[in-house]
Amino acid sequence: MTLLIAGILIWTAAHLFKRVMPEARAAIGVKIGMGPSKGIFALILLASIVMMVFGYKAVDVQVLYELPSWMKGINNLLMLVAIFLLGAGNGKGISPTLLRHPMLAGVIVWAGAHLLVNGDLRSVVLFGGLGIWAVLNMLVINMREGAWERPEAGPIKADIKTVVISLVVFGVIAGIHSFVGPSPFGG
């Protein structure tokens, strides 16, 4: 469990460092160059993901709660929403004007969806921890940047493109889950 928690904490710290201490983050970029600086932070984030994956797999399953099997359908629907929100964060249509933090909202929906179908301790730590990270990030951004200036809406065809891409990405993720487990569709 230590490796899993350490991975979540490193992920959180690396992301919040840029928000909480932007001057220190910029100073690192000036001292060693923006390219190397971004590379180092990318490696730190990659290491945290590896730690989370291996930490998650190393922990024995300790069931805390069980929900009905029909929750897989709810999970799948929420996953479509989460993937759409992640895409909307970089979209050019109407959807980016609806939420200040669509990508972080997508992470929260993703985490909640996984908690509906994974009631074991390691899943609560992983998905709950990343959901809390997303909420913390939203709060810090809102405090640092003040009031949100809603961007201008783009064409609806950009949102349609995001929907199509989201469906394809969902299919790929579902296929990978079905191959390496657990299947999002049953069994």
C-alpha positions as CSV (number, residue, x, y, z in Angstrom):
1,M,0.0,0.0,0.0
2,T,3.0,2.3,0.7
3,L,4.0,2.3,-3.0
4,L,0.5,3.1,-4.1
5,I,0.1,6.0,-1.6
6,A,3.5,7.3,-2.4
7,G,2.6,7.4,-6.2
8,I,-0.6,9.3,-5.5
9,L,1.3,11.8,-3.2
10,I,4.0,12.3,-5.8
11,W,1.4,12.8,-8.5
12,T,-0.4,15.3,-6.3
13,A,2.7,17.2,-5.2
14,A,4.1,17.5,-8.7
15,H,0.9,18.9,-10.1
16,L,0.3,21.2,-7.1
17,F,3.9,22.5,-7.1
18,K,3.2,24.4,-10.4
19,R,0.0,25.9,-8.9
20,V,1.1,26.6,-5.4
21,M,4.7,27.7,-6.1
22,P,4.7,29.1,-9.7
23,E,7.7,31.3,-9.0
24,A,9.8,28.3,-7.8
25,R,8.6,26.2,-10.8
26,A,9.6,29.1,-13.2
27,A,13.0,29.4,-11.5
28,I,13.7,25.8,-12.2
29,G,12.8,26.4,-15.8
30,V,15.1,29.4,-16.0
31,K,18.0,27.6,-14.2
32,I,18.0,24.4,-16.3
33,G,15.9,25.4,-19.3
34,M,12.2,24.9,-19.9
35,G,12.7,21.8,-22.0
36,P,14.8,19.9,-19.5
37,S,12.5,21.2,-16.7
38,K,9.4,19.9,-18.4
39,G,11.2,16.6,-19.1
40,I,12.1,16.2,-15.4
41,F,8.5,16.9,-14.3
42,A,7.2,14.5,-17.0
43,L,9.5,11.8,-15.7
44,I,8.4,12.4,-12.1
45,L,4.8,12.1,-13.2
46,L,5.5,9.0,-15.2
47,A,7.3,7.5,-12.2
48,S,4.3,8.3,-10.0
49,I,2.0,6.5,-12.4
50,V,4.3,3.4,-12.5
51,M,4.3,3.5,-8.6
52,M,0.5,3.7,-8.6
53,V,0.1,0.8,-11.0
54,F,2.6,-1.5,-9.3
55,G,1.5,-0.4,-5.9
56,Y,-2.1,-1.2,-6.8
57,K,-1.3,-4.6,-8.2
58,A,0.9,-5.4,-5.1
59,V,-1.9,-4.9,-2.6
60,D,-4.2,-7.8,-1.7
61,V,-7.9,-7.2,-2.3
62,Q,-9.7,-6.3,0.9
63,V,-13.4,-5.8,0.1
64,L,-14.9,-2.8,1.9
65,Y,-18.3,-2.8,0.1
66,E,-20.1,-4.5,-2.8
67,L,-22.6,-2.8,-5.0
68,P,-25.1,-4.5,-7.4
69,S,-23.7,-5.8,-10.7
70,W,-25.9,-3.4,-12.7
71,M,-23.6,-0.6,-11.5
72,K,-21.3,-1.7,-14.4
73,G,-23.8,-0.1,-16.8
74,I,-23.8,3.1,-14.7
75,N,-20.0,2.9,-14.6
76,N,-19.8,2.6,-18.4
77,L,-22.1,5.6,-18.9
78,L,-20.1,7.7,-16.5
79,M,-16.9,6.7,-18.2
80,L,-18.3,8.0,-21.5
81,V,-19.1,11.3,-19.7
82,A,-15.6,11.3,-18.1
83,I,-13.9,10.7,-21.5
84,F,-16.0,13.5,-23.1
85,L,-15.1,15.9,-20.3
86,L,-11.4,15.1,-20.7
87,G,-11.7,15.8,-24.4
88,A,-13.8,18.9,-23.9
89,G,-10.9,20.4,-21.9
90,N,-9.0,20.8,-25.2
91,G,-12.2,21.2,-27.4
92,K,-13.1,24.3,-29.4
93,G,-16.9,23.9,-29.3
94,I,-19.6,24.8,-26.9
95,S,-18.7,22.3,-24.2
96,P,-15.5,24.1,-23.0
97,T,-17.7,27.0,-22.0
98,L,-19.9,25.0,-19.7
99,L,-17.3,24.1,-17.0
100,R,-14.3,25.9,-15.8
101,H,-12.3,22.7,-15.3
102,P,-13.7,20.1,-17.7
103,M,-10.6,17.9,-17.6
104,L,-10.5,17.8,-13.8
105,A,-14.3,17.3,-13.7
106,G,-13.6,14.3,-16.0
107,V,-11.1,12.9,-13.5
108,I,-13.7,13.2,-10.7
109,V,-16.4,11.5,-12.8
110,W,-13.8,8.8,-13.7
111,A,-12.9,8.2,-10.1
112,G,-16.5,8.1,-9.0
113,A,-17.4,5.7,-11.8
114,H,-14.6,3.3,-10.7
115,L,-15.7,3.5,-7.0
116,L,-19.1,2.3,-8.1
117,V,-17.7,-1.0,-9.3
118,N,-14.5,-1.4,-7.1
119,G,-15.3,-1.6,-3.4
120,D,-11.9,-2.8,-2.3
121,L,-9.5,-0.8,-0.2
122,R,-6.8,-0.4,-2.8
123,S,-9.4,0.9,-5.3
124,V,-10.8,3.4,-2.7
125,V,-7.2,4.6,-2.1
126,L,-6.4,4.9,-5.8
127,F,-9.6,6.3,-7.3
128,G,-10.5,8.2,-4.1
129,G,-7.0,9.7,-3.9
130,L,-7.0,10.8,-7.6
131,G,-10.6,12.2,-7.2
132,I,-9.4,14.3,-4.2
133,W,-6.3,15.4,-6.2
134,A,-8.7,16.7,-8.9
135,V,-10.8,18.6,-6.4
136,L,-7.7,20.1,-4.7
137,N,-6.4,21.2,-8.1
138,M,-9.7,22.9,-8.9
139,L,-9.7,24.8,-5.5
140,V,-6.0,25.9,-5.9
141,I,-6.6,27.1,-9.5
142,N,-9.7,29.0,-8.5
143,M,-7.9,30.6,-5.6
144,R,-4.8,31.6,-7.6
145,E,-6.6,32.7,-10.8
146,G,-9.7,34.3,-9.3
147,A,-13.0,34.6,-11.3
148,W,-13.4,32.5,-14.4
149,E,-13.7,34.3,-17.7
150,R,-15.9,32.0,-19.7
151,P,-14.4,31.5,-23.2
152,E,-16.4,32.1,-26.3
153,A,-18.3,29.2,-27.7
154,G,-17.1,27.6,-30.9
155,P,-19.1,25.6,-33.5
156,I,-21.3,22.7,-32.5
157,K,-19.4,20.5,-35.0
158,A,-16.4,20.7,-32.7
159,D,-18.5,19.1,-29.9
160,I,-19.7,16.5,-32.3
161,K,-16.1,15.7,-33.1
162,T,-15.4,15.4,-29.4
163,V,-18.3,13.0,-29.0
164,V,-17.1,10.8,-31.8
165,I,-13.5,10.8,-30.5
166,S,-14.8,10.0,-27.0
167,L,-16.8,7.0,-28.3
168,V,-13.7,5.7,-30.1
169,V,-11.5,6.2,-27.0
170,F,-14.1,4.5,-24.8
171,G,-14.1,1.5,-27.2
172,V,-10.3,1.3,-27.0
173,I,-10.3,1.6,-23.2
174,A,-13.0,-1.0,-23.0
175,G,-11.1,-3.3,-25.3
176,I,-7.9,-3.0,-23.3
177,H,-9.9,-3.7,-20.1
178,S,-11.5,-6.7,-21.6
179,F,-8.1,-8.0,-22.7
180,V,-6.2,-7.4,-19.5
181,G,-9.2,-7.3,-17.1
182,P,-11.5,-6.6,-15.6
183,S,-14.1,-6.4,-18.4
184,P,-16.3,-3.4,-18.2
185,F,-19.2,-5.4,-19.7
186,G,-19.5,-8.3,-17.3
187,G,-18.0,-11.5,-16.0
